């Protein structure tokens, strides 16, 4: 593990930043390609720890995985007979929650394990759901074993997905290959991060899979925008079409780079920003506007965010976009006024307890942050009142990037275990430094 002295700047950051592909879209695309009725080519594939673990896991189950030797982001997947194997989940929620449904369709035992920190991440909901659909699984969390029999009965299942939208997506992605499909009903508090389920449903539709959504016993055809009222998803059994996909830039990763403009009063541009997307990370743009930034999206897809002289406080419900919380919290900690971030109790079950981690690290360096039952209250502190110190990352990539945003304004901040950013962006320190080095080029 490397402790990295994060750069501080004394002038506005002005740069254009090219970003790699979306992790969320990549890992969903890889699952669908593995279960498709023919070969698929995925271009712009994110190559990071989480996505490489997904590729390795699919290969271990018998899927042909062939990266282009001249461009590792260009990957061809050829479905094959699925068999037993061993899956290393690392700390990747998408691997530990999406692959069990695929493993249940394999012929043989599939053993799952991961990093030590991953063993505390909630998995029982998706594993119990698969059991009710006919899968044979030993264990309720890592490590666990799926005894694949080559098929899954499918049918109705009721789960409580209030801890993670990935529980729903993990069942949806494989459900078309179950004998009777699946009729998934959520019962419990609202499901967080619903845009990620919208992403799953839209990608299934592109692959020819019929998904109907609704509330309770009423299921209608899926609409473009899911809302908190959606509690039921019905997947019809049938083939999954092979689809060649080009992966969008990762908009959640973009948030940290756009934060550099917000913190320093500079201007950061991101090319290929989609005009329409299911990525929740796109919501960083309206959030930054609320904090006083300007944002312009031109006809060529270039998004440019310009920061104000001082950010202003906000009151936000982040239930649907919880992954943005670390970046937003870092900005609030430097803003003027008191901010309230709500609807994010589920972040306690992510790579770490993100609410406790953010509160601890902000307070340790001189900021002011208090945990609530479902969020954070952050009173902004001017940069000159902070002090240098070690920003702990808790093996959480978004904690690391949040610390780098703070460090732009606060000299002497050292990011513990910066390698954890490899989860979604293996060359993050180099990209971050290059962004600052390009100031003079704008």
N, C-alpha and C positions, 0 to 999 in steps of 0.2 A: 504494500500500500504506500502511495506517495502523498505526502502533504505538500500542497501546491500553493505558493505565494501568489494569490490572484492579483491581476493587474489593477491598479488605480489610475484614473485619468484626472487631469486638471483642466480639461477642455471638452467641449461637446463631442460625442462620438458621431462620426459621419461615415457611413460605409454601406456597401451593398453586400448582402450575405446570401450565397447559394446554399440551400439546405438539402440533405438527403431525404429519402422517402419516408412516408408515414409508417410507424411501427404497427399501429392498429390495423391499417388497411393491408399492410404486407402480410401479417400473420393470419388474417382472415382469408386473404387470397390464396395463401399456401395451403390452408386446410381444404378449401373448396377445390383447388387444383388436384390435391391428393385423392379426393373422392370423386373426381369427375369421370366422364365417360371417354376421355381421350387426353392426349398431351396438352399442356398449357404452357405458355411463355409469359413470364412475369418480368417486365422491364422496370427499371428504377427501384428494384427491390432494396429495401434497407438492409445493409449488412452490419449488424450490431450483435451484441451478445444475445439479446432476446430472440432475434430473428434467426441467428445461426443455431441456437438451441432448437428452434422449431424445425429448421431444415434438417438438423441432425436427427431429431426425433422421428420425423417422417421417413427419413432414409432407414432408420433402425426398424421401422415397421414394414419396409419393403417397397416404398415409393422411390422411383428413379429420380434423383436430383442431380442436375447437370448445370453448373454455372458456366457461362461463357468464359473461356480462359483469358480473353482480352478485356472482359468487363464483368466482374463478379456480381454486379447488380442486375445482370441479364441472366435469368435462371429458367431453365426448362424442367418441368415436372412431368413424369410419366407414371400414371397410376399402375400399380401391380397388385398381385395377391398379397393381402396384409397378413403378417405373421407376428409371432411374439418377439419381444426384445426388451431393452432397457432404455428408459427415458430419463435424461438429466434435465430437470426443469429450471435449474439455477434459481433465480428469484423472479422468474417470469410468470405473472398471473395468467397470461394468454396461453402459455404452454401447459401449465398445470390444470387449467380449466377447459381448454379447447380440445386437447389431445385425448382425454379419457373416452370421449364419445367415438373417436376414430379407433382407439384401441379396442373398444367393445366389439367392433366389426372385424377385428383380426382373428386369426385362427391360432391361438396360443396365449400364453401368459405374458403380460406386459407389466414390467416393474417400473414404478415412478419414484424418483427421489429428487432432491435438490439441495440448495444451500441450507445451512443451519437456520438462517433467519426465515426461510420459506416454510419451515415446519410449523410455524405459528400462524400462517396465513389461512383464512377460512376456506375450506374446500368441501365440508360435509354436505352443503346444499346441492352442489352439482353432482357429487357422487351418489347421494341418496336419490336424487332425481333420476339418474341413470339406472340405479337399482330398480326403481319402480317401473321403469320402462323395459326392464328385462335383462339388464346387464348383471354380471356376476363380479362383484368387487369386494376385496378385503381391505378394510381400513377406512378411516374418515378424514385423514389428512396425510401429508407426506411423512414417511414413505407409505405407499399403498400399491396393491396389485390388482390389475384388471385381468380377469380370466376370460379372454376372448373366445367366443364360440363361432365366429364368422357371421353372426346376425344378431339383431336386437329386435324384440317384438314391437316396441313403440306403443303409442296410445296416449291416454290422458295422464297428466301428472300435475300436481299442485306443489309449488315451492314458495319459499319466502326469499325473494331476491333483494331484500332491502339492504343487504351488506355489499352487494356488487352486481352491476349489470352483466358482468361476465358470466354469472350463473345462467342467465337466460341465453346469451349468445353461445355459450358452450354447448347447450342442448340444441339450439336452432341449427348450428352449422352442420351437424351430422344427421339431423332428424329425417331428411328426405331419404336417406339410405336405410332407415328403420322400416320394418315390414309394414307397419301401420302409420308411418309418419309419427307426428307427436302433436298433442294438444296441451300446451304449457299454460298453466294459470298461476299468476302471482297472487299470493295472499299475504298481506302484511303491510308495514309502512311503505311509503312511496319508494319505487326503485330509483337509485341514483344513476347519474350518467346515462339517461335515456337516449341521448344522441348516438351513443355507441351501439345501442340495439337497433336504432334506425339505420346505422351504417351496415350492420349485419344483414338486416332485412333487405336493404337495397342491393347489396352484393349478391345475396341469394336470388333475388329477382332477376338480376343480370345473367345469372347462370341457369335461368329457366325454372327455378324452384318457386312454387306457389306458396305464399305466406299470407294468411289472413289475420288481422288483428282486431281487437275490440275490448270490451269491458265485460267481465263475468262470462255469461253464456252467450252474449251477442258478439259475433265476430264479423267484421266487415273487411272489405279489401283494404290493404294498407294504404294510408294516405301519405303524402310527402313528408309531413311532420308528425312525429309521435308526441303525445302529451302525457301528462301524469295520469290521465284516465285509462291509458292502455294497460291492461292487466292480463291479457290473454293473447296467445300467439298459436296459430294452427298451421302446421307444415304438412302438406300433402306428400305421400310417398311417391318416389319417382327418381329418374336419373338427374344428375347434376351435370350440366353442360360444361365442356371445356371452354374456357374463356381466356384469351390473351389480354392481359391487363398492363396498363402503365400506372405506376404508383405515384400519387400526389406527394409533394413535399410535406414533411411532418410539421403541422401547424402548432402543435403543442411544444415541440422543440423550438419553433420560431419565436415563441413567447419570450424566452430568455434573451434572445438577441434584440427583439423589439424593446424589451425592458431597458437595454443599454441606452436607447434614444430617450426613453422616459426619464431615467435617472439623471442623465447628464444634460438634458435640454438639447440633444443632438437630433440627428435624422438617420434612420436605418431603413433600408429598402430590402425587400425579399421578392425575387422574381418568381414567376409561375404561381402566384397566389390564385387559387381557383375562384371563379365567380360564384360557383355553387359547390357546396361540399357538405358531407355528413360529419366531418371532423369537428368535434367539440372545441378543439383548439382555436378555431376561427373566431370564437367569442372573445378572444383576447383583444380584438380590435375595438368593439364597443366598450369593453371595460376600460381600455386605455383612454378612449374619448371621454368617458365619465371622469377620469382622473385628470383631465386637462390637456391631453395630447390631441394632435390633429392626425388624421389618417386619410390618405388619398390612394385609391386603387385605379390605375389607368387602364386604357383599352388593351394594352399589351400584357396585362396581368401583373404589373409591378405594383406591389403595395409599399407605400412609404409612410412611416410613422415619425412624427416630429414631437419631441417632448417640450413641456412648458418650463418656465423658470423654476417653478416649484409644483410638484404634484399635489393634488387635493385629495382629501379623504373620501371614502365611498362606503355605502351600505349595500352589500351584495348577497344574494342567495346564489351560492355556487354549486347547488346539488347536481345540476346537469353537467357541470364542467369542473368537477373537483380536481382534476389533474392540473389545472391552472393555479390552484391555491398557493403552492410554494412561491411561484413567481409573483403573484398578486400580493401575497403577504409581505414579501421583501419590499415591494414598491410602497405599500401602505406604511411600512416601518420608517420610510424616509419622507413620507408625505406630510402635508400640513393638516392637522386635525386628527380626529379619532375615527377610525374605520371599523366597521362591523362586517365580518364574513360569516355567513350562516349556511345551514343545510348541508354540512360536510362532516357529520359524525362518522360516516362510513370511512373517512380517511384514516381512522384509527386502525383499520385492518389492511392498509396498503403495505408497501415494502417495509415501512415502519409506522409507528403511530405518528402521522405527520403533524397532527395538532400539537401534541406534546413536544415533538422535535422542534417545530418552528418557534413555539413559545420559549423553549429553553435557549435556543441559539440566539434569538433576537435579544432576549433579556441579558444573556451573558456578555454581549458586546456593547450594551448600553442602550438598547432600544427598550420599548415598553409593550409587552404583549401578554394577554390573559386568555386562558382557555375558558370556553363556555361549554355547555352540554353538547352543542352541535356546531361549534365553530370557534372563532377567535375575535377578540377585541384588541385592536392595535392603535396605540396613540403614537402618531408620527414624531420622530426625533430627528432634529437637524444633524447632518452628517458630522459636524464638528464636535458633537456631544458623544459620539460613539468612540470606542477605543479599539486598538488592535487586539487580535486574539485568534484562536483556533475555532473555525466553524465546523462542527461535527456533521457528518453526512449520514450516519446510520445505515450505510450501504444502500442509500436511496439516491438515485440519479437526480431527481428533481430537487432534493435538498442541496445537492452540490451546485446546481446551476443557480438556485436562489441565492446561495452564498456569494457566488460570483457577481451577481447583480448588486448586492450590498457593497462588495469590495470595490466596485467602480468609484464609489463616493467615499469609502472609509479606508484609509491607508492601513496596511499591516494585517489584513484579513488573510488567514491561511486556510485553505480548503483541505480538510482531512480526506484521504482516500479518494482523490479526484478520479481514479480509474473507474469508480462506480458509474460515471457518465457513459461508459461503454455499453451499458444496458440498452441505450437507444441511440447513442452517437459516439462511436469509438474514438474519434479524433476531436472531441469537444475542446480540450485545452488549446489545440493548434488552431481550430476554427475561431475560437474566442480571441486569441492573441492576434490572428490574422485580421480580424475585424478591426481591432484597435490600430494595427499597423497600416490599414488602408485609409485611415482618417485623411491623410494628405492627398489621397487619390480622388476625393470627391469635390 
